Every structure is written in C-alpha cells, then in structure tokens.
Amino acid sequence: MAKKRERLEVIHDILRIVRDHNNSIKPTPLLRYSNLSSQRFNEYLQDLLEKGLVKEIEDKKGRKHVTLTDKGFRYLDKYQVIVGFIDEFEL
C-alpha cells in the first residue's frame, strides 16, 4: 500500500506544480495534478493563500490563475535543504 503524503509533502507538491507550469496555472488543472479531493484541495489552497505562499491573479478575460509568491519559492528551496538533510543522515 502506498504511503500517505504528509502535509509538508502535499504543500511542496502543489507549489512545485505551480512552478513547473511557468508559475501560472488555473485552479482546475492544479487540482487534477495535485491528486487531492476537491474539498482537501480547497483547504490547502486557502491555507497557502492565507500564508502568502501563493496568490490568485485574474487575466484579462477574468480567469483565475495561481502563482507563487517569493515566499512560495523560498519554501521550495528550504524544502529541498530539509529533504537533503534527511537523506544524508538516513532519517
């Protein structure tokens, strides 16, 4: 059975997906790529918006896009440092 993702892993996955799509993705594709239920996705997205890791912007046609903030990019960098530490010490 596959291991359940921890909260920090889910946050990392969502932020990485946004970054990998040229730092702009609509909420529906982000939901699909994140592999979460719509309810859980909305909870995570709202949390990320409140913490300032992502922001929603509207294009000229009124469509919403999710983009990373500087804080979101820093989270991705720090996450890699933490994962490297865990791997190095086999924790």
C-alpha positions as CSV (number, residue, x, y, z in Angstrom):
1,M,0.0,0.0,0.0
2,A,1.3,3.5,-0.9
3,K,2.4,5.7,1.9
4,K,0.0,8.6,2.7
5,R,1.6,12.0,1.9
6,E,2.4,14.3,4.9
7,R,1.1,17.8,5.0
8,L,4.5,19.3,4.0
9,E,4.8,17.0,1.1
10,V,1.4,18.0,-0.2
11,I,2.3,21.7,0.1
12,H,5.6,21.0,-1.7
13,D,3.8,19.1,-4.5
14,I,1.2,21.9,-5.0
15,L,3.9,24.6,-5.1
16,R,6.1,22.5,-7.4
17,I,3.3,22.0,-9.8
18,V,2.6,25.8,-10.0
19,R,6.4,26.5,-10.5
20,D,6.7,23.8,-13.2
21,H,3.8,25.3,-15.2
22,N,5.7,28.6,-15.7
23,N,4.5,29.9,-12.3
24,S,0.9,30.2,-13.6
25,I,-1.8,27.6,-13.6
26,K,-5.6,27.6,-13.4
27,P,-7.1,26.1,-10.2
28,T,-8.8,23.1,-12.0
29,P,-5.7,21.7,-13.6
30,L,-3.8,22.3,-10.4
31,L,-6.5,20.3,-8.6
32,R,-6.1,17.4,-11.1
33,Y,-2.3,17.4,-10.9
34,S,-2.3,17.6,-7.1
35,N,-4.2,14.3,-6.8
36,L,-6.4,15.5,-3.9
37,S,-10.1,15.6,-3.5
38,S,-11.7,18.9,-4.3
39,Q,-12.5,19.5,-0.7
40,R,-8.9,18.8,0.5
41,F,-7.5,20.8,-2.4
42,N,-9.6,23.8,-1.5
43,E,-8.5,23.6,2.1
44,Y,-4.8,23.5,1.1
45,L,-5.2,26.3,-1.5
46,Q,-7.0,28.5,1.1
47,D,-4.2,27.8,3.6
48,L,-1.5,28.6,1.0
49,L,-3.3,31.9,0.1
50,E,-3.6,32.9,3.8
51,K,0.1,32.1,4.5
52,G,1.2,34.1,1.4
53,L,2.8,31.2,-0.4
54,V,0.6,31.6,-3.5
55,K,-1.6,34.3,-4.9
56,E,-4.5,34.3,-7.3
57,I,-4.5,36.7,-10.2
58,E,-7.1,37.3,-12.9
59,D,-6.2,37.6,-16.5
60,K,-7.9,40.0,-18.9
61,K,-10.8,37.5,-19.5
62,G,-11.4,37.2,-15.8
63,R,-10.0,33.7,-15.5
64,K,-8.1,33.0,-12.2
65,H,-4.6,31.7,-12.2
66,V,-2.5,30.6,-9.2
67,T,1.1,31.9,-9.0
68,L,3.9,31.5,-6.4
69,T,5.0,34.4,-4.3
70,D,8.6,34.9,-3.2
71,K,7.7,33.2,0.0
72,G,6.5,30.2,-2.0
73,F,9.8,30.0,-4.0
74,R,11.7,30.1,-0.7
75,Y,9.6,27.3,0.7
76,L,10.6,25.1,-2.3
77,D,14.2,25.9,-1.7
78,K,14.1,25.2,2.0
79,Y,12.2,22.0,1.5
80,Q,15.0,20.7,-0.7
81,V,17.5,21.5,2.0
82,I,15.5,19.6,4.6
83,V,15.0,16.6,2.3
84,G,18.7,16.6,1.6
85,F,19.5,16.6,5.3
86,I,17.1,13.7,5.9
87,D,18.6,11.7,3.1
88,E,22.1,12.4,4.1
89,F,21.6,11.2,7.6
90,E,19.2,8.4,6.6
91,L,16.5,9.6,8.9
